[in-house]
């Protein structure tokens, strides 16, 4: 685990999530869901049990082509990302799905860019052909970050996300690796 300097003078540690991180990740999902409307979750988080989350993390540790990663500042979860196959079906396995979340108090510190670099590198290491993501159409900061790293819009799901009684579009993006 290398300490990566971030804009506030602190260090960021990125490491693969382990089953013992399940409670912290579930708590993080609730924080993220309450801090922003740009994620697919709300203040209730991922709505899975602690044991389910532990099993997911344990499975990702032994899989050769997927993982969930924590971004830690001062030992606290500041962000997370995951990379996993779009599907286990043979004709779709070469495509990976990427998800990212950064705690609102850590926006603007360069954590998103660090995560993007690591996720793209990991997807390439694992032999994926393409990295895909989905983003809320109103999340200009995230869309700008993704474009900066070479992601291009490849589709739009109109009125796909329901937030506070309003339907919002979802942007589909991809990066050929």
C-alpha contacts under 8 A as a table, 3 or more apart, distances in Angstrom:
res1	aa1	res2	aa2	distance
1	X	13	X	6.33
1	X	14	X	6.62
1	X	15	X	6.41
2	X	13	X	6.23
2	X	14	X	7.45
3	X	11	X	5.43
3	X	12	X	5.52
3	X	13	X	5.13
3	X	14	X	7.94
4	X	11	X	5.19
4	X	12	X	4.90
4	X	13	X	6.37
5	X	9	X	6.42
5	X	10	X	5.94
5	X	11	X	4.46
5	X	12	X	6.12
6	X	9	X	5.75
6	X	10	X	5.77
6	X	11	X	5.79
6	X	12	X	6.52
6	X	109	X	5.84
6	X	110	X	6.24
6	X	111	X	7.07
7	X	10	X	7.34
7	X	108	X	7.94
7	X	109	X	4.85
7	X	110	X	6.54
8	X	109	X	6.49
10	X	73	X	7.16
10	X	74	X	7.85
11	X	73	X	6.22
11	X	74	X	7.58
12	X	71	X	6.45
12	X	72	X	5.60
12	X	73	X	5.12
12	X	74	X	7.91
12	X	111	X	7.83
13	X	70	X	7.90
13	X	71	X	5.69
13	X	72	X	5.05
13	X	73	X	6.60
14	X	69	X	6.65
14	X	70	X	5.56
14	X	71	X	4.58
14	X	72	X	6.31
15	X	69	X	5.49
15	X	70	X	5.48
15	X	71	X	6.85
16	X	61	X	7.77
16	X	67	X	6.88
16	X	68	X	5.89
16	X	69	X	4.23
16	X	70	X	6.12
17	X	21	X	6.08
17	X	57	X	6.55
17	X	61	X	7.93
17	X	67	X	7.76
17	X	68	X	5.54
17	X	69	X	4.99
17	X	70	X	5.79
18	X	21	X	5.36
18	X	22	X	7.30
18	X	54	X	7.69
18	X	57	X	5.62
18	X	58	X	6.44
18	X	61	X	7.10
19	X	22	X	5.49
19	X	53	X	7.43
19	X	54	X	4.40
19	X	55	X	6.96
19	X	56	X	7.89
19	X	57	X	5.15
19	X	58	X	5.45
20	X	23	X	7.30
20	X	54	X	7.00
21	X	24	X	5.31
21	X	25	X	6.13
21	X	54	X	7.70
22	X	25	X	5.17
22	X	26	X	6.15
22	X	50	X	6.19
22	X	53	X	5.47
22	X	54	X	5.28
22	X	57	X	7.36
23	X	26	X	5.16
23	X	27	X	6.15
23	X	50	X	6.24
24	X	27	X	5.12
24	X	28	X	6.02
24	X	77	X	7.52
25	X	28	X	4.84
25	X	29	X	6.12
25	X	77	X	7.94
26	X	29	X	5.08
26	X	30	X	6.58
26	X	45	X	6.57
26	X	46	X	6.72
26	X	50	X	7.51
26	X	53	X	7.70
27	X	30	X	5.23
27	X	31	X	6.40
27	X	45	X	7.41
28	X	31	X	5.02
28	X	32	X	6.04
28	X	45	X	7.81
28	X	77	X	7.11
29	X	32	X	5.12
29	X	33	X	5.99
29	X	41	X	7.39
29	X	43	X	7.78
29	X	44	X	7.81
29	X	45	X	4.53
29	X	46	X	6.13
30	X	33	X	5.05
30	X	34	X	6.21
30	X	41	X	7.90
30	X	42	X	6.79
30	X	43	X	4.79
30	X	44	X	5.33
30	X	45	X	3.98
30	X	46	X	7.38
31	X	34	X	5.22
31	X	35	X	6.11
31	X	43	X	6.57
31	X	45	X	7.55
31	X	103	X	7.77
32	X	35	X	5.08
32	X	36	X	6.26
32	X	39	X	7.74
32	X	41	X	7.88
32	X	42	X	7.55
32	X	43	X	7.31
32	X	45	X	7.67
32	X	101	X	7.35
32	X	102	X	7.74
32	X	103	X	6.31
32	X	104	X	7.77
33	X	36	X	5.89
33	X	37	X	6.89
33	X	39	X	6.66
33	X	40	X	7.84
33	X	41	X	5.16
33	X	42	X	3.82
33	X	43	X	4.38
33	X	44	X	6.95
33	X	45	X	5.92
34	X	37	X	7.60
34	X	42	X	5.85
34	X	43	X	4.28
34	X	44	X	8.00
35	X	103	X	7.77
35	X	104	X	6.58
36	X	39	X	6.76
36	X	104	X	7.83
37	X	40	X	7.89
37	X	42	X	7.35
37	X	163	X	6.66
38	X	135	X	7.45
38	X	136	X	5.46
38	X	138	X	7.58
38	X	139	X	6.29
39	X	42	X	7.44
39	X	135	X	7.84
39	X	136	X	7.24
40	X	161	X	7.74
41	X	44	X	7.27
41	X	45	X	5.61
41	X	46	X	6.30
42	X	45	X	5.64
44	X	47	X	6.46
48	X	52	X	6.09
48	X	53	X	6.60
49	X	52	X	5.09
49	X	53	X	6.30
50	X	53	X	5.19
50	X	54	X	6.14
51	X	54	X	4.98
51	X	55	X	6.19
52	X	55	X	5.12
52	X	56	X	6.27
53	X	56	X	5.07
53	X	57	X	6.22
54	X	57	X	5.20
54	X	58	X	6.07
55	X	58	X	5.04
55	X	59	X	6.09
56	X	59	X	5.23
56	X	60	X	6.26
57	X	60	X	5.13
57	X	61	X	6.33
57	X	67	X	7.91
57	X	68	X	7.14
58	X	61	X	5.28
58	X	62	X	6.93
59	X	62	X	5.60
59	X	63	X	6.30
60	X	63	X	5.09
60	X	66	X	5.81
60	X	67	X	5.07
60	X	68	X	7.00
61	X	66	X	7.94
61	X	67	X	6.58
63	X	66	X	5.96
63	X	67	X	7.63
64	X	126	X	7.27
65	X	84	X	6.56
65	X	85	X	7.22
65	X	126	X	5.46
66	X	82	X	7.48
66	X	83	X	5.42
66	X	84	X	4.34
66	X	85	X	6.88
67	X	82	X	5.60
67	X	83	X	5.61
67	X	84	X	6.46
68	X	80	X	7.28
68	X	81	X	5.85
68	X	82	X	4.23
68	X	83	X	6.67
69	X	80	X	5.49
69	X	81	X	5.32
69	X	82	X	6.06
70	X	77	X	6.53
70	X	78	X	7.81
70	X	79	X	6.13
70	X	80	X	4.49
70	X	81	X	6.76
71	X	77	X	5.89
71	X	78	X	5.56
71	X	79	X	4.80
71	X	80	X	5.42
71	X	111	X	7.98
71	X	115	X	7.97
72	X	75	X	5.39
72	X	76	X	5.21
72	X	77	X	4.67
72	X	78	X	5.32
72	X	79	X	6.93
73	X	76	X	5.37
73	X	77	X	6.59
73	X	78	X	6.02
77	X	80	X	7.48
77	X	103	X	7.99
78	X	102	X	5.87
78	X	103	X	5.28
78	X	106	X	6.48
79	X	100	X	7.47
79	X	101	X	5.38
79	X	102	X	4.04
79	X	103	X	5.76
79	X	111	X	7.75
80	X	100	X	5.86
80	X	101	X	5.53
80	X	102	X	6.59
81	X	98	X	7.21
81	X	99	X	5.39
81	X	100	X	4.33
81	X	101	X	6.45
81	X	115	X	7.12
81	X	119	X	7.52
82	X	97	X	7.93
82	X	98	X	5.72
82	X	99	X	5.32
82	X	100	X	6.74
82	X	119	X	7.62
83	X	96	X	6.36
83	X	97	X	5.61
83	X	98	X	4.70
83	X	99	X	6.75
83	X	119	X	6.87
83	X	123	X	7.01
84	X	96	X	5.31
84	X	97	X	5.46
84	X	98	X	6.90
85	X	88	X	6.64
85	X	92	X	7.97
85	X	93	X	5.63
85	X	94	X	7.13
85	X	95	X	5.92
85	X	96	X	4.28
85	X	97	X	5.97
86	X	92	X	6.58
86	X	93	X	6.29
86	X	94	X	7.94
86	X	95	X	5.56
86	X	96	X	4.95
86	X	97	X	5.33
87	X	90	X	7.99
87	X	92	X	5.66
87	X	93	X	5.45
87	X	95	X	7.78
88	X	92	X	6.97
88	X	93	X	5.49
89	X	92	X	5.55
89	X	93	X	5.92
90	X	93	X	5.39
91	X	94	X	7.46
92	X	95	X	5.93
93	X	96	X	7.33
94	X	127	X	7.46
94	X	128	X	4.92
94	X	129	X	5.42
94	X	130	X	6.89
95	X	128	X	5.71
95	X	129	X	5.81
95	X	130	X	4.84
95	X	131	X	5.95
95	X	132	X	7.17
96	X	123	X	7.19
96	X	128	X	6.37
96	X	129	X	7.91
96	X	130	X	6.18
96	X	131	X	4.81
96	X	132	X	5.99
97	X	131	X	5.76
97	X	132	X	4.78
97	X	133	X	5.75
98	X	119	X	7.52
98	X	131	X	6.54
98	X	132	X	5.97
98	X	133	X	5.32
99	X	133	X	6.56
99	X	134	X	7.95
100	X	112	X	7.95
100	X	115	X	7.86
102	X	106	X	6.61
102	X	107	X	6.73
102	X	111	X	7.39
102	X	112	X	6.90
103	X	106	X	5.43
103	X	107	X	6.76
104	X	107	X	5.28
106	X	109	X	5.91
106	X	111	X	7.43
107	X	110	X	7.43
107	X	111	X	7.40
107	X	112	X	7.87
108	X	111	X	7.56
109	X	112	X	7.97
110	X	113	X	5.38
110	X	114	X	6.39
111	X	114	X	5.08
111	X	115	X	6.11
112	X	115	X	5.10
112	X	116	X	6.08
112	X	145	X	7.62
113	X	116	X	5.01
113	X	117	X	6.26
113	X	145	X	7.14
114	X	117	X	5.30
114	X	118	X	6.35
115	X	118	X	5.14
115	X	119	X	5.96
116	X	119	X	5.17
116	X	120	X	6.08
116	X	146	X	7.98
116	X	149	X	7.41
117	X	120	X	5.36
117	X	121	X	6.13
118	X	121	X	5.06
118	X	122	X	6.01
119	X	122	X	5.06
119	X	123	X	6.10
120	X	123	X	5.12
120	X	124	X	6.23
120	X	131	X	7.61
120	X	177	X	7.94
121	X	124	X	5.17
121	X	125	X	6.15
122	X	125	X	4.96
122	X	126	X	6.17
123	X	126	X	5.15
123	X	127	X	6.45
123	X	128	X	5.63
123	X	131	X	7.14
124	X	127	X	5.10
124	X	128	X	5.71
124	X	129	X	7.63
124	X	177	X	6.41
125	X	128	X	7.73
128	X	131	X	7.22
128	X	177	X	7.00
129	X	176	X	6.16
129	X	177	X	5.29
130	X	174	X	6.71
130	X	175	X	5.64
130	X	176	X	4.51
130	X	177	X	5.32
131	X	174	X	5.57
131	X	175	X	5.17
131	X	176	X	6.53
131	X	177	X	7.04
132	X	172	X	7.41
132	X	173	X	5.76
132	X	174	X	4.38
132	X	175	X	6.50
133	X	172	X	6.02
133	X	173	X	5.36
133	X	174	X	6.36
134	X	170	X	6.51
134	X	171	X	5.63
134	X	172	X	4.68
134	X	173	X	6.22
135	X	139	X	7.10
135	X	142	X	7.56
135	X	143	X	7.14
135	X	170	X	5.56
135	X	171	X	5.11
135	X	172	X	6.57
135	X	173	X	7.85
136	X	139	X	5.47
136	X	161	X	7.70
136	X	168	X	7.20
136	X	169	X	6.36
136	X	170	X	4.70
136	X	171	X	6.15
137	X	140	X	7.32
137	X	143	X	7.91
137	X	168	X	6.95
137	X	169	X	5.35
137	X	170	X	5.19
137	X	171	X	5.56
138	X	168	X	7.78
138	X	169	X	7.94
139	X	142	X	5.58
139	X	143	X	6.23
140	X	143	X	5.05
140	X	144	X	5.95
141	X	144	X	5.25
141	X	145	X	6.33
142	X	145	X	5.04
142	X	146	X	6.19
143	X	146	X	5.13
143	X	147	X	6.15
144	X	147	X	5.15
144	X	148	X	6.08
145	X	148	X	5.05
145	X	149	X	6.53
146	X	149	X	5.26
146	X	150	X	6.58
146	X	151	X	5.33
146	X	152	X	7.91
147	X	150	X	5.01
147	X	151	X	4.82
147	X	152	X	6.25
148	X	151	X	7.33
150	X	175	X	6.22
151	X	173	X	5.89
151	X	174	X	5.16
151	X	175	X	4.61
152	X	173	X	5.25
152	X	174	X	5.56
152	X	175	X	6.53
153	X	156	X	7.92
153	X	171	X	6.72
153	X	172	X	5.76
153	X	173	X	4.31
153	X	174	X	6.62
154	X	171	X	7.86
154	X	172	X	5.62
154	X	173	X	5.29
154	X	174	X	6.59
155	X	171	X	6.13
155	X	172	X	4.93
155	X	173	X	6.99
156	X	169	X	6.72
156	X	170	X	5.66
156	X	171	X	4.63
156	X	172	X	5.69
157	X	160	X	5.54
157	X	169	X	5.60
157	X	170	X	5.05
157	X	171	X	6.48
157	X	172	X	7.60
158	X	168	X	6.96
158	X	169	X	4.51
158	X	170	X	6.53
159	X	162	X	7.47
159	X	167	X	4.71
159	X	168	X	4.65
159	X	169	X	4.65
159	X	170	X	7.41
160	X	167	X	6.47
160	X	168	X	5.96
160	X	169	X	5.39
160	X	170	X	6.04
161	X	167	X	5.52
161	X	168	X	5.04
161	X	169	X	6.31
161	X	170	X	6.75
162	X	165	X	6.09
162	X	166	X	5.51
162	X	167	X	4.57
162	X	168	X	6.30
163	X	166	X	5.29
163	X	167	X	6.42
163	X	168	X	7.34
